[in-house]
Amino acid sequence: MTQIERYAQMMKVNVENVRAKITLSVGVEGSVLAQTVQARAEKIEVHYDVESQDEPAKIAGLMRNARNGCYVRQTINNPGLFHDTMTLNGQPFNLDDYPPPSRR
């Protein structure tokens, strides 16, 4: 909702009140012992309740900018952005050098 406030100020859109309800559906599968755990977000639902006297077209533009300007939303929409590095006891460490245990 920070982006809604931010873009409302820039666009000179009057928003009296805004509330959001967010529902996150998640799942996980795999085995901890086999090191195959895979968590996932299956669905993120967001409902906005906006109160404003401004014309609907201005509110539509505001919400479009707020969604497109949200770093979290854009990160979720563009997977593959994580690039991990690690050190172990001060030395470079590569997880791939130590594969998970073999399945029997």
C-alpha positions in Angstrom: 0.0 0.0 0.0 3.1 2.2 0.2 3.2 2.3 -3.6 -0.5 3.4 -3.7 0.3 6.3 -1.4 3.5 7.1 -3.2 1.9 7.2 -6.7 -1.2 8.9 -5.5 0.9 11.9 -4.4 2.9 11.9 -7.6 -0.3 11.7 -9.8 -2.3 14.1 -7.6 -5.0 11.5 -7.0 -7.1 11.9 -3.9 -7.5 8.6 -2.0 -9.4 8.9 1.3 -8.9 5.4 2.4 -7.5 2.1 1.1 -7.5 -1.4 2.6 -6.1 -4.6 1.2 -6.9 -8.2 2.0 -4.1 -10.6 0.9 -4.6 -14.4 0.8 -1.5 -16.6 0.2 -1.9 -20.2 -0.7 1.3 -22.2 -0.2 2.5 -25.8 -0.5 5.6 -27.9 0.1 6.7 -31.3 -1.0 9.7 -33.5 -0.9 11.9 -34.9 1.9 14.0 -33.1 4.5 16.2 -36.1 4.9 16.7 -36.5 1.1 17.2 -32.7 0.8 14.5 -32.4 -1.8 12.2 -30.0 -0.1 10.5 -27.6 -2.5 8.2 -24.9 -1.2 6.0 -23.0 -3.5 3.4 -20.2 -3.5 0.4 -21.5 -5.4 -1.7 -18.4 -5.5 -1.6 -14.8 -4.1 -4.9 -13.1 -4.1 -5.1 -9.4 -3.3 -8.4 -7.5 -2.9 -8.2 -3.7 -2.6 -11.0 -1.6 -1.1 -10.4 2.0 -2.2 -12.4 5.1 -1.3 -11.9 8.1 -3.5 -14.0 10.9 -5.1 -11.7 11.0 -8.1 -12.8 9.7 -11.5 -12.4 5.9 -12.0 -9.9 6.4 -14.8 -7.6 8.2 -12.5 -7.9 5.4 -9.9 -7.3 2.8 -12.6 -4.1 4.6 -13.6 -3.0 4.9 -10.0 -3.5 1.2 -9.3 -1.7 0.2 -12.5 1.3 2.3 -11.5 1.2 1.0 -7.9 1.2 -2.6 -9.0 3.9 -2.1 -11.7 6.0 -0.1 -9.3 5.9 -2.7 -6.5 9.3 -4.3 -6.0 7.9 -7.4 -4.3 5.3 -8.0 -7.0 7.8 -7.6 -9.7 10.3 -9.9 -8.0 7.6 -12.6 -7.8 6.6 -12.0 -11.4 10.2 -12.4 -12.6 11.6 -15.6 -11.2 15.3 -16.4 -11.4 16.6 -13.2 -9.8 18.3 -14.9 -6.9 22.1 -15.3 -7.2 23.4 -16.9 -4.1 27.0 -17.0 -2.9 28.3 -18.4 0.3 31.4 -18.7 2.5 32.0 -21.3 5.2 34.4 -20.4 7.9 35.6 -17.5 5.8 36.3 -19.6 2.7 34.3 -19.7 -0.6 31.8 -22.5 -0.5 29.9 -24.1 -3.3 26.8 -26.2 -2.4 27.0 -28.0 -5.7 30.3 -29.6 -4.6 28.2 -31.5 -2.0 25.2 -33.0 -3.8 22.2 -34.4 -1.8 22.3 -38.0 -0.7 21.4 -40.6 -3.4 17.9 -42.0 -3.3 17.7 -45.8 -2.8 
